[in-house]
Amino acid sequence: MSTSDQTTDVPEREGTKGFYVYGIVPADVEPEADAVGMCDSKVDVVKQGDIAALVSEVSVDRPLGKPEDLRVHAHILDGTSRVAPVLPLRFGAVLTDADAVKEELLGEHADEFA
């Protein structure tokens, strides 16, 4: 097949996205609507019982570690700590999806985080 026959609407490879985790917070914490996380993505909350994780979707093909990445990580944690208790996670914590955050991180460590 020649390159002119190839389509530009190729679906993204499965597994190229992950969930960057900033920290653990009480389940009633909500990020500000305009909060911007890693890779200019929306900051969201994954809840499990009384605790939650602040997360944003990132491409796992893009290495983390630029100075701006560290500033974003710190900014999200600092902003959250002004309004609620937050247990920060180490810079660079990425899980495969929201279910992994919920089950592997929050579910398995709920007692420790509480």
Secondary structure in CASP SS format (residue, H / E / C, confidence):
PFRMAT SS
TARGET T0000
AUTHOR 0000-0000-0000
METHOD secondary structure of the structure
MODEL  1
M C 1.00
S C 1.00
T H 1.00
S H 1.00
D H 1.00
Q C 1.00
T C 1.00
T C 1.00
D C 1.00
V C 1.00
P C 1.00
E C 1.00
R C 1.00
E C 1.00
G C 1.00
T C 1.00
K E 1.00
G E 1.00
F E 1.00
Y E 1.00
V E 1.00
Y E 1.00
G E 1.00
I E 1.00
V E 1.00
P E 1.00
A C 1.00
D C 1.00
V C 1.00
E C 1.00
P C 1.00
E C 1.00
A C 1.00
D C 1.00
A C 1.00
V E 1.00
G C 1.00
M H 1.00
C H 1.00
D H 1.00
S C 1.00
K E 1.00
V C 1.00
D E 1.00
V E 1.00
V E 1.00
K E 1.00
Q E 1.00
G C 1.00
D C 1.00
I E 1.00
A E 1.00
A E 1.00
L E 1.00
V E 1.00
S E 1.00
E E 1.00
V E 1.00
S E 1.00
V C 1.00
D C 1.00
R C 1.00
P C 1.00
L C 1.00
G C 1.00
K C 1.00
P H 1.00
E H 1.00
D H 1.00
L H 1.00
R H 1.00
V H 1.00
H H 1.00
A H 1.00
H H 1.00
I H 1.00
L H 1.00
D H 1.00
G H 1.00
T H 1.00
S H 1.00
R C 1.00
V C 1.00
A C 1.00
P C 1.00
V C 1.00
L E 1.00
P E 1.00
L C 1.00
R C 1.00
F C 1.00
G C 1.00
A C 1.00
V E 1.00
L E 1.00
T C 1.00
D C 1.00
A H 1.00
D H 1.00
A H 1.00
V H 1.00
K H 1.00
E H 1.00
E H 1.00
L H 1.00
L H 1.00
G H 1.00
E C 1.00
H C 1.00
A H 1.00
D H 1.00
E H 1.00
F H 1.00
A C 1.00
END
